[in-house]
Amino acid sequence: MSDRIRTRQGALLAEVRRVGGRFTTGQAHRFYRATGWGPCRTTARKDLQALARLGLLDERGPVNARVYTLAHAAAVTG
């Protein structure tokens, strides 16, 4: 994984932690656009999924309305 991707996903994880609660693909996409990362919505979704695979986020809800929350262990240690 490139440093640029790690940095982008790290920034997204920091934003999820700052906001707390529920985070959607749309929120991730808006965050990226507002901070100059500017990737497409699909990249935002894949970054959220990658953070979930790492155990940092939990995925909840149906595929067409997925919501991400901080994983308990990530919230405690992060």
C-alpha positions, -999 to +999 in steps of 0.1 A: +000+000+000+014+034-009+021+061+016-005+084-001-033+058+004-023+053+040-022+090+046-057+095+030-072+066+050-055+079+081-071+113+076-105+096+070-101+076+102-092+107+122-123+124+108-145+095+118-130+097+153-136+134+154-172+132+143-180+100+162-212+081+158-223+070+123-203+078+092-215+072+056-198+069+022-214+103+014-198+119+044-164+103+035-167+116+000-176+151+011-147+151+036-123+141+008-135+168-015-134+194+013-098+185+023-085+184-013-081+146-016-109+147-042-112+110-051-145+096-063-173+082-042-161+047-050-127+054-035-143+068-003-164+036+000-134+014-006-114+033+020-142+028+046-143-009+037-105-012+041-106+004+075-134-020+085-113-050+073-085-037+095-109-039+124-109-001+129-145+004+118-176-017+120-199-019+090-237-019+097-268-019+076-277-031+040-252-027+012-271+002-003-272+021+030-241+011+048-230+030+079-196+028+095-189+033+132-157+031+152-150-004+163-150-007+201-113-017+203-103+011+179-123+036+200-106+024+232-070+023+219-072+052+194 
